[in-house]
Amino acid sequence: MVKVSPADYWTKMDVIENNRVRFELFRRFGVLVGSGDHHSVEFMPGFVQPGNDYGSEWRVHHYGMPGHRRDAGEDVEYYEEMRDSAEVTRMPSGELVAQLLDGMVTGKPQSLPVNLPNDGNVTNLDDDAVVEIMGVADDTGIHGRDKTTVPGIMGEFLRRINVVQEWTVEAAVAGDRELVLEAMLADPIAAQLPYEQIISMTDEMMTATARWLPQFDA
């Protein structure tokens, strides 16, 4: 997040500047995505490519594995400080498990984002595809709250990601190496690479994970 407004506090200008992808999609396609820009561009390869320094113009710059490892190390340090502190903070963690359980135990409906099998909630995805949607937790369980059809290219992005996920699971269950490759070729980010590079990258990945995935040895 980069502050651009001259004010001493964060303003609407700062929010808009740091959500460039979200507002671009809303302006151009009428879809205001719920997830943050860094997460959204995982499904839309045009935003992260060599010509724009891998997303720097959209403020979603990928800073590589060292950066992610640094973040992870800082998370561990923060966790250890919290764990070893003599005081317990009352600041909410941002996780929603307690809210979900409260709805189920008390019966008071709680609306919150959940991952559920699609039950007509996203009409242009197959039923039972796992979707991240707004749901309701109450004494009947957890169920989707809304129904929508994701239009145009945004719906196509969802469909492609769903295909990749379904093929990945099917490949893992069946031990099908060819289907692993097909999933890699269908992935919108990996598909930016040359065909030969995707093959070699897939082979390298399968070799590196072989001890955890013995079903692919056959």
VEXLO-954948 format. One line per field, with one value per residue: residue in three letters; x, y, z of N, C-alpha, C in turn. Coordinates in pm, whole numbers. Layout:
N
r (ALA / ...)
n_px (X / ...)
n_py (Y / ...)
n_pz (Z / ...)
ca_px (X / ...)
ca_py (Y / ...)
ca_pz (Z / ...)
c_px (X / ...)
c_py (Y / ...)
c_pz (Z / ...)
//
This chain:
218
r (MET / VAL / LYS / VAL / SER / PRO / ALA / ASP / TYR / TRP / THR / LYS / MET / ASP / VAL / ILE / GLU / ASN / ASN / ARG / VAL / ARG / PHE / GLU / LEU / PHE / ARG / ARG / PHE / GLY / VAL / LEU / VAL / GLY / SER / GLY / ASP / HIS / HIS / SER / VAL / GLU / PHE / MET / PRO / GLY / PHE / VAL / GLN / PRO / GLY / ASN / ASP / TYR / GLY / SER / GLU / TRP / ARG / VAL / HIS / HIS / TYR / GLY / MET / PRO / GLY / HIS / ARG / ARG / ASP / ALA / GLY / GLU / ASP / VAL / GLU / TYR / TYR / GLU / GLU / MET / ARG / ASP / SER / ALA / GLU / VAL / THR / ARG / MET / PRO / SER / GLY / GLU / LEU / VAL / ALA / GLN / LEU / LEU / ASP / GLY / MET / VAL / THR / GLY / LYS / PRO / GLN / SER / LEU / PRO / VAL / ASN / LEU / PRO / ASN / ASP / GLY / ASN / VAL / THR / ASN / LEU / ASP / ASP / ASP / ALA / VAL / VAL / GLU / ILE / MET / GLY / VAL / ALA / ASP / ASP / THR / GLY / ILE / HIS / GLY / ARG / ASP / LYS / THR / THR / VAL / PRO / GLY / ILE / MET / GLY / GLU / PHE / LEU / ARG / ARG / ILE / ASN / VAL / VAL / GLN / GLU / TRP / THR / VAL / GLU / ALA / ALA / VAL / ALA / GLY / ASP / ARG / GLU / LEU / VAL / LEU / GLU / ALA / MET / LEU / ALA / ASP / PRO / ILE / ALA / ALA / GLN / LEU / PRO / TYR / GLU / GLN / ILE / ILE / SER / MET / THR / ASP / GLU / MET / MET / THR / ALA / THR / ALA / ARG / TRP / LEU / PRO / GLN / PHE / ASP / ALA)
n_px (84 / 57 / 81 / -67 / -206 / -202 / -291 / -281 / -395 / -537 / -706 / -991 / -872 / -630 / -723 / -839 / -613 / -458 / -602 / -609 / -658 / -906 / -1080 / -1045 / -1158 / -1418 / -1491 / -1465 / -1593 / -1805 / -1795 / -1730 / -1481 / -1446 / -1219 / -880 / -651 / -402 / -468 / -669 / -542 / -418 / -576 / -598 / -397 / -303 / -250 / -16 / 281 / 583 / 603 / 501 / 660 / 589 / 344 / 387 / 290 / 27 / 31 / 60 / 292 / 498 / 713 / 883 / 1017 / 1204 / 1099 / 847 / 926 / 1050 / 830 / 689 / 866 / 852 / 587 / 602 / 766 / 597 / 386 / 520 / 584 / 326 / 244 / 419 / 369 / 269 / 26 / -300 / -423 / -721 / -782 / -944 / -862 / -917 / -979 / -1257 / -1370 / -1475 / -1700 / -1848 / -1898 / -2046 / -2283 / -2379 / -2409 / -2568 / -2778 / -2830 / -2828 / -2533 / -2363 / -2104 / -1792 / -1742 / -1619 / -1779 / -1949 / -2080 / -2414 / -2600 / -2536 / -2345 / -2434 / -2325 / -2128 / -2050 / -2261 / -2158 / -1894 / -1635 / -1684 / -1599 / -1791 / -2043 / -2189 / -2425 / -2423 / -2601 / -2837 / -2906 / -2687 / -2435 / -2473 / -2499 / -2559 / -2634 / -2724 / -2582 / -2487 / -2188 / -2071 / -1965 / -1619 / -1522 / -1667 / -1565 / -1297 / -1335 / -1443 / -1227 / -1037 / -1174 / -1185 / -911 / -867 / -1042 / -933 / -683 / -740 / -863 / -647 / -470 / -609 / -631 / -369 / -265 / -40 / -42 / -275 / -207 / -23 / -198 / -361 / -173 / -118 / -362 / -382 / -412 / -196 / 41 / 12 / 116 / 375 / 624 / 539 / 724 / 859 / 663 / 622 / 875 / 883 / 666 / 752 / 973 / 845 / 693 / 895 / 1016 / 818 / 771 / 796 / 584 / 372 / 305 / 132 / 180 / 393 / 344)
n_py (-118 / 218 / 547 / 827 / 1065 / 1408 / 1440 / 1389 / 1159 / 846 / 853 / 860 / 884 / 751 / 490 / 432 / 455 / 241 / 24 / -37 / -234 / -342 / -118 / -63 / -292 / -263 / -21 / -82 / -329 / -349 / -503 / -543 / -671 / -886 / -975 / -879 / -684 / -816 / -1081 / -1114 / -1082 / -1321 / -1473 / -1342 / -1300 / -1087 / -864 / -902 / -918 / -933 / -688 / -485 / -480 / -693 / -626 / -386 / -138 / -158 / -171 / -422 / -558 / -839 / -963 / -1176 / -1496 / -1459 / -1228 / -1319 / -1515 / -1354 / -1212 / -1427 / -1499 / -1271 / -1292 / -1520 / -1424 / -1229 / -1392 / -1543 / -1344 / -1269 / -1513 / -1548 / -1334 / -1171 / -1059 / -1081 / -986 / -808 / -747 / -821 / -1101 / -1114 / -1350 / -1572 / -1784 / -1795 / -1630 / -1777 / -2016 / -1907 / -1836 / -2090 / -2219 / -2052 / -1993 / -1747 / -1576 / -1540 / -1352 / -1409 / -1445 / -1750 / -2075 / -2290 / -2576 / -2510 / -2422 / -2342 / -2084 / -1940 / -1899 / -1957 / -2144 / -2488 / -2687 / -2787 / -2716 / -2569 / -2263 / -1931 / -1741 / -1513 / -1627 / -1777 / -1855 / -2049 / -2211 / -2415 / -2484 / -2412 / -2211 / -2088 / -1741 / -1566 / -1537 / -1528 / -1431 / -1430 / -1199 / -1202 / -1167 / -1187 / -1395 / -1595 / -1603 / -1711 / -1961 / -2084 / -2105 / -2274 / -2507 / -2572 / -2627 / -2845 / -3036 / -3062 / -3181 / -3418 / -3530 / -3577 / -3766 / -3979 / -4022 / -3924 / -3820 / -3692 / -3544 / -3365 / -3207 / -3101 / -2946 / -2758 / -2634 / -2517 / -2332 / -1987 / -1816 / -1974 / -2036 / -1826 / -1884 / -2035 / -2336 / -2554 / -2483 / -2498 / -2773 / -2868 / -2736 / -2853 / -3122 / -3087 / -3000 / -3228 / -3412 / -3294 / -3319 / -3585 / -3770 / -3718 / -3767 / -4044 / -4175 / -4104 / -4248 / -4480)
n_pz (0 / -90 / 12 / -131 / -114 / 10 / 267 / 627 / 704 / 586 / 278 / 48 / -200 / -163 / -124 / -375 / -539 / -455 / -529 / -802 / -999 / -924 / -951 / -1220 / -1344 / -1256 / -1375 / -1647 / -1697 / -1524 / -1298 / -964 / -801 / -517 / -381 / -293 / -500 / -542 / -516 / -705 / -956 / -996 / -1153 / -1388 / -1630 / -1786 / -1633 / -1501 / -1622 / -1827 / -1968 / -1807 / -1589 / -1432 / -1304 / -1166 / -1250 / -1188 / -920 / -810 / -788 / -821 / -586 / -566 / -447 / -230 / -107 / -22 / 159 / 347 / 442 / 556 / 758 / 920 / 999 / 1162 / 1366 / 1476 / 1563 / 1761 / 1944 / 2030 / 2137 / 2353 / 2514 / 2818 / 2828 / 2686 / 2385 / 2296 / 2046 / 1746 / 1539 / 1274 / 1156 / 1093 / 1224 / 1486 / 1463 / 1278 / 1421 / 1629 / 1500 / 1428 / 1674 / 1837 / 1672 / 1573 / 1280 / 1092 / 861 / 636 / 451 / 281 / 181 / -28 / -175 / -493 / -525 / -722 / -671 / -815 / -1122 / -1372 / -1329 / -1277 / -1066 / -740 / -783 / -599 / -448 / -350 / -158 / -30 / 263 / 496 / 833 / 1053 / 1278 / 1112 / 972 / 728 / 452 / 113 / 44 / -165 / -517 / -839 / -1173 / -1330 / -1552 / -1902 / -1986 / -1727 / -1616 / -1778 / -1697 / -1439 / -1510 / -1641 / -1436 / -1264 / -1421 / -1429 / -1156 / -1114 / -1289 / -1172 / -922 / -1014 / -1151 / -938 / -785 / -965 / -1036 / -1276 / -1492 / -1740 / -1730 / -1533 / -1673 / -1864 / -1700 / -1618 / -1864 / -1911 / -1712 / -1649 / -1581 / -1604 / -1870 / -2012 / -2066 / -2286 / -2464 / -2440 / -2210 / -2015 / -2010 / -1919 / -1672 / -1543 / -1530 / -1362 / -1130 / -1067 / -1014 / -791 / -600 / -570 / -356 / -193 / -349 / -436 / -609 / -868 / -959 / -1090)
ca_px (0 / 135 / 0 / -43 / -273 / -123 / -349 / -212 / -468 / -568 / -824 / -1047 / -773 / -535 / -792 / -852 / -480 / -405 / -693 / -619 / -719 / -1048 / -1157 / -1041 / -1257 / -1550 / -1517 / -1471 / -1680 / -1917 / -1781 / -1644 / -1435 / -1443 / -1085 / -782 / -590 / -296 / -531 / -747 / -461 / -377 / -665 / -602 / -253 / -265 / -209 / 116 / 360 / 712 / 593 / 470 / 742 / 512 / 235 / 421 / 203 / -103 / 61 / 50 / 423 / 540 / 848 / 966 / 1018 / 1270 / 1006 / 745 / 991 / 1069 / 698 / 659 / 949 / 795 / 464 / 642 / 813 / 480 / 316 / 595 / 566 / 191 / 239 / 499 / 332 / 194 / -107 / -374 / -491 / -861 / -795 / -985 / -757 / -958 / -1033 / -1402 / -1418 / -1559 / -1828 / -1919 / -1946 / -2149 / -2408 / -2426 / -2445 / -2678 / -2887 / -2839 / -2760 / -2410 / -2321 / -1959 / -1741 / -1715 / -1596 / -1883 / -1988 / -2177 / -2551 / -2671 / -2498 / -2284 / -2514 / -2248 / -2034 / -2118 / -2292 / -2056 / -1764 / -1618 / -1683 / -1587 / -1909 / -2103 / -2276 / -2492 / -2409 / -2707 / -2855 / -2926 / -2558 / -2374 / -2525 / -2477 / -2660 / -2675 / -2712 / -2540 / -2423 / -2072 / -2084 / -1858 / -1484 / -1501 / -1717 / -1472 / -1183 / -1376 / -1460 / -1096 / -975 / -1246 / -1138 / -777 / -879 / -1104 / -835 / -576 / -790 / -880 / -514 / -414 / -681 / -605 / -227 / -257 / 60 / -82 / -376 / -133 / 28 / -311 / -400 / -72 / -137 / -486 / -371 / -391 / -63 / 141 / -7 / 194 / 507 / 633 / 493 / 832 / 893 / 559 / 649 / 991 / 847 / 578 / 836 / 1053 / 755 / 657 / 1014 / 1039 / 711 / 745 / 786 / 452 / 268 / 348 / 40 / 227 / 507 / 304)
ca_py (0 / 340 / 665 / 928 / 1192 / 1493 / 1444 / 1314 / 1033 / 777 / 911 / 784 / 887 / 643 / 363 / 412 / 438 / 111 / -80 / -1 / -343 / -351 / -8 / -79 / -393 / -207 / 81 / -134 / -446 / -342 / -606 / -500 / -796 / -880 / -999 / -774 / -687 / -916 / -1212 / -1116 / -1094 / -1460 / -1533 / -1256 / -1286 / -964 / -760 / -934 / -968 / -863 / -554 / -385 / -515 / -789 / -568 / -267 / -28 / -180 / -183 / -562 / -610 / -963 / -937 / -1296 / -1587 / -1401 / -1137 / -1398 / -1578 / -1249 / -1190 / -1542 / -1488 / -1166 / -1347 / -1610 / -1340 / -1168 / -1498 / -1579 / -1234 / -1284 / -1637 / -1537 / -1215 / -1192 / -1004 / -1132 / -875 / -826 / -707 / -935 / -1150 / -1109 / -1481 / -1570 / -1911 / -1770 / -1578 / -1889 / -2105 / -1836 / -1850 / -2228 / -2259 / -1970 / -1984 / -1611 / -1581 / -1462 / -1346 / -1404 / -1514 / -1892 / -2160 / -2391 / -2629 / -2426 / -2474 / -2240 / -1950 / -1880 / -1975 / -2002 / -2248 / -2615 / -2716 / -2859 / -2648 / -2494 / -2120 / -1843 / -1656 / -1475 / -1731 / -1754 / -1962 / -2046 / -2342 / -2517 / -2511 / -2304 / -2217 / -1968 / -1638 / -1495 / -1600 / -1431 / -1475 / -1345 / -1175 / -1181 / -1218 / -1220 / -1531 / -1687 / -1621 / -1806 / -2094 / -2143 / -2142 / -2391 / -2621 / -2607 / -2687 / -2977 / -3125 / -3087 / -3280 / -3544 / -3585 / -3626 / -3888 / -4085 / -4036 / -3904 / -3716 / -3617 / -3447 / -3259 / -3118 / -3029 / -2843 / -2652 / -2563 / -2440 / -2227 / -1861 / -1759 / -2061 / -2037 / -1720 / -1936 / -2123 / -2474 / -2640 / -2445 / -2553 / -2916 / -2887 / -2691 / -2956 / -3237 / -3049 / -2999 / -3366 / -3474 / -3235 / -3358 / -3727 / -3848 / -3693 / -3803 / -4172 / -4225 / -4071 / -4331 / -4593)
ca_pz (0 / -102 / 38 / -234 / -83 / 98 / 401 / 730 / 722 / 461 / 215 / -64 / -306 / -135 / -146 / -519 / -597 / -417 / -580 / -943 / -1076 / -887 / -1010 / -1366 / -1381 / -1231 / -1476 / -1782 / -1712 / -1432 / -1194 / -854 / -740 / -372 / -328 / -318 / -632 / -552 / -532 / -828 / -1077 / -1014 / -1251 / -1506 / -1655 / -1854 / -1538 / -1446 / -1735 / -1835 / -2023 / -1704 / -1472 / -1354 / -1225 / -1088 / -1289 / -1123 / -777 / -767 / -826 / -757 / -538 / -567 / -332 / -111 / -39 / 46 / 275 / 446 / 504 / 641 / 878 / 1005 / 1058 / 1271 / 1477 / 1539 / 1635 / 1881 / 2040 / 2085 / 2217 / 2475 / 2588 / 2942 / 2806 / 2571 / 2320 / 2261 / 1907 / 1662 / 1451 / 1135 / 1119 / 1112 / 1279 / 1603 / 1415 / 1216 / 1527 / 1703 / 1427 / 1431 / 1811 / 1892 / 1577 / 1523 / 1150 / 1072 / 722 / 627 / 333 / 304 / 64 / -28 / -305 / -562 / -527 / -798 / -626 / -934 / -1217 / -1487 / -1291 / -1245 / -927 / -663 / -789 / -475 / -475 / -234 / -170 / 97 / 314 / 624 / 931 / 1154 / 1339 / 1008 / 909 / 651 / 316 / 34 / 65 / -285 / -647 / -939 / -1296 / -1355 / -1695 / -1997 / -1968 / -1587 / -1601 / -1846 / -1607 / -1336 / -1568 / -1667 / -1309 / -1215 / -1500 / -1381 / -1024 / -1127 / -1351 / -1074 / -827 / -1085 / -1178 / -813 / -745 / -1061 / -1064 / -1420 / -1521 / -1858 / -1689 / -1464 / -1776 / -1924 / -1605 / -1626 / -1990 / -1903 / -1611 / -1721 / -1557 / -1666 / -2016 / -2074 / -2095 / -2402 / -2443 / -2392 / -2073 / -1926 / -1996 / -1831 / -1538 / -1485 / -1496 / -1246 / -1014 / -1033 / -954 / -659 / -506 / -591 / -231 / -133 / -447 / -493 / -709 / -1002 / -993 / -1174)
c_px (88 / 43 / 35 / -108 / -188 / -174 / -267 / -276 / -497 / -702 / -877 / -949 / -672 / -597 / -799 / -715 / -425 / -498 / -717 / -690 / -869 / -1130 / -1153 / -1146 / -1399 / -1586 / -1543 / -1576 / -1799 / -1913 / -1683 / -1602 / -1421 / -1304 / -992 / -715 / -485 / -354 / -603 / -662 / -404 / -457 / -667 / -460 / -212 / -217 / -68 / 199 / 485 / 700 / 559 / 543 / 661 / 418 / 267 / 331 / 65 / -89 / 35 / 182 / 456 / 686 / 926 / 961 / 1091 / 1178 / 899 / 803 / 1015 / 938 / 664 / 739 / 898 / 666 / 497 / 689 / 695 / 402 / 387 / 585 / 430 / 183 / 308 / 463 / 252 / 51 / -169 / -452 / -637 / -888 / -835 / -875 / -790 / -1008 / -1179 / -1457 / -1511 / -1697 / -1912 / -1980 / -2057 / -2285 / -2465 / -2476 / -2566 / -2799 / -2908 / -2762 / -2640 / -2373 / -2170 / -1912 / -1701 / -1681 / -1692 / -1898 / -2098 / -2313 / -2638 / -2634 / -2429 / -2340 / -2436 / -2125 / -2113 / -2151 / -2182 / -1915 / -1751 / -1601 / -1667 / -1694 / -1950 / -2201 / -2340 / -2470 / -2520 / -2727 / -2890 / -2796 / -2505 / -2422 / -2500 / -2592 / -2718 / -2665 / -2674 / -2489 / -2308 / -2062 / -1952 / -1724 / -1457 / -1553 / -1626 / -1346 / -1216 / -1384 / -1325 / -1029 / -1043 / -1203 / -1001 / -785 / -938 / -1006 / -722 / -618 / -804 / -746 / -452 / -479 / -642 / -456 / -197 / -162 / 21 / -184 / -314 / -81 / -85 / -360 / -301 / -90 / -261 / -478 / -337 / -254 / 44 / 133 / 65 / 331 / 508 / 595 / 602 / 867 / 790 / 582 / 765 / 960 / 759 / 659 / 919 / 968 / 721 / 774 / 1034 / 937 / 684 / 724 / 653 / 338 / 305 / 254 / 85 / 346 / 473 / 315)
c_py (125 / 459 / 774 / 1062 / 1275 / 1496 / 1359 / 1177 / 972 / 827 / 819 / 778 / 773 / 506 / 333 / 382 / 298 / -4 / -57 / -109 / -348 / -241 / -12 / -179 / -341 / -105 / 20 / -245 / -446 / -446 / -554 / -625 / -778 / -899 / -884 / -790 / -796 / -1055 / -1220 / -1141 / -1234 / -1526 / -1454 / -1220 / -1156 / -854 / -781 / -998 / -882 / -718 / -447 / -416 / -599 / -723 / -441 / -149 / -39 / -192 / -324 / -633 / -736 / -949 / -1064 / -1377 / -1530 / -1306 / -1212 / -1467 / -1476 / -1220 / -1303 / -1538 / -1382 / -1213 / -1438 / -1529 / -1278 / -1272 / -1532 / -1470 / -1243 / -1403 / -1620 / -1416 / -1251 / -1141 / -1063 / -1016 / -908 / -781 / -829 / -973 / -1132 / -1242 / -1488 / -1698 / -1888 / -1720 / -1688 / -1980 / -2039 / -1850 / -1990 / -2269 / -2182 / -1963 / -1843 / -1602 / -1487 / -1467 / -1327 / -1475 / -1657 / -1959 / -2278 / -2452 / -2543 / -2494 / -2372 / -2100 / -1872 / -1958 / -2023 / -2084 / -2373 / -2623 / -2804 / -2807 / -2564 / -2346 / -2044 / -1736 / -1606 / -1584 / -1689 / -1877 / -1945 / -2187 / -2451 / -2554 / -2388 / -2317 / -2084 / -1870 / -1585 / -1583 / -1493 / -1502 / -1379 / -1323 / -1178 / -1245 / -1255 / -1360 / -1633 / -1708 / -1723 / -1947 / -2161 / -2187 / -2266 / -2517 / -2667 / -2677 / -2827 / -3077 / -3159 / -3194 / -3417 / -3611 / -3645 / -3757 / -4006 / -4111 / -4017 / -3788 / -3631 / -3509 / -3335 / -3158 / -3037 / -2918 / -2726 / -2569 / -2475 / -2326 / -2094 / -1799 / -1842 / -2056 / -1923 / -1770 / -2018 / -2267 / -2562 / -2609 / -2497 / -2701 / -2939 / -2845 / -2794 / -3078 / -3208 / -3050 / -3141 / -3439 / -3424 / -3281 / -3508 / -3804 / -3826 / -3736 / -3936 / -4225 / -4194 / -4156 / -4441 / -4558)
c_pz (0 / -82 / -63 / -202 / 14 / 242 / 499 / 754 / 585 / 407 / 106 / -180 / -288 / -161 / -295 / -581 / -569 / -453 / -729 / -1025 / -1050 / -956 / -1163 / -1412 / -1361 / -1339 / -1613 / -1800 / -1615 / -1322 / -1089 / -777 / -589 / -314 / -362 / -453 / -646 / -575 / -666 / -951 / -1096 / -1126 / -1382 / -1545 / -1719 / -1761 / -1487 / -1557 / -1752 / -1881 / -1922 / -1574 / -1374 / -1253 / -1151 / -1123 / -1226 / -971 / -725 / -797 / -747 / -714 / -509 / -438 / -211 / -34 / 38 / 170 / 386 / 519 / 599 / 770 / 974 / 1071 / 1177 / 1391 / 1551 / 1619 / 1766 / 1987 / 2108 / 2178 / 2352 / 2561 / 2713 / 2930 / 2681 / 2509 / 2291 / 2116 / 1823 / 1564 / 1305 / 1084 / 1162 / 1172 / 1397 / 1562 / 1353 / 1321 / 1609 / 1633 / 1436 / 1569 / 1863 / 1799 / 1523 / 1392 / 1142 / 925 / 716 / 500 / 367 / 171 / 72 / -167 / -367 / -567 / -600 / -759 / -738 / -1052 / -1338 / -1450 / -1256 / -1097 / -869 / -685 / -663 / -509 / -343 / -248 / -31 / 138 / 445 / 711 / 1035 / 1206 / 1239 / 939 / 837 / 507 / 246 / 51 / -65 / -409 / -749 / -1063 / -1324 / -1505 / -1772 / -1963 / -1823 / -1556 / -1666 / -1763 / -1498 / -1391 / -1589 / -1538 / -1252 / -1289 / -1451 / -1246 / -1032 / -1187 / -1253 / -974 / -894 / -1113 / -1052 / -769 / -835 / -1083 / -1212 / -1451 / -1641 / -1821 / -1607 / -1566 / -1839 / -1831 / -1607 / -1752 / -1988 / -1804 / -1678 / -1698 / -1624 / -1817 / -2087 / -2120 / -2224 / -2366 / -2383 / -2247 / -1974 / -1905 / -1899 / -1688 / -1468 / -1444 / -1371 / -1119 / -971 / -967 / -811 / -555 / -507 / -460 / -161 / -225 / -514 / -601 / -852 / -1045 / -1091 / -1321)
//
